[in-house]
């Protein structure tokens, strides 16, 4: 079973998450400050790190940066509700995902499963596989290292914002993304109810991908948002 490190100084949260994750069968280690967390993360091969941002000793962003110099251990950041810039900076610094506190445990479990699945190396192919950050669904491949999107090998030109929205959807396969989530993750600001900026980007993506290649990639979930399913 996967081994998860929780770096969180709020003891109540850390203990609650530990209990829930242990109950799911994960093996858990905990650290209550950034320095201890970084040391553990560097000296053990965790399958995932849950990393709070506001930490004593060394803040979460710095832990993430130092960890990324040496390792690709998947990291999910625990962020405060209105810390949009933290989320953007965190993703830019190499976090795999973030979850906003307070969170429902089901949401955290879902994100952990998705992140672990995304990082699982297919057995037998491990040695020969080059290290790439790409996801393929229905013939559509998004390569976040090369910043490229192809459909059955044919390159598709996307703007940065279209790319980030597609990435958010593809990296959270089967998890419905609200417009708010797409906006704050991909655009870096909180979504403001009426201007359906996300809908515009989705329309553009559909015209460049779904319509052009005659596939049904992006599904609308009425009243909620969008999802990409396999
Ligand atoms: Ca904290």
Boltz pocket constraint, residues with backbone or C-beta under 6 A from the ligand:
constraints:
  - pocket:
      binder: B
      contacts: [[A, 8], [A, 9], [A, 10], [A, 52], [A, 53], [A, 54], [A, 55]]
      max_distance: 6.0
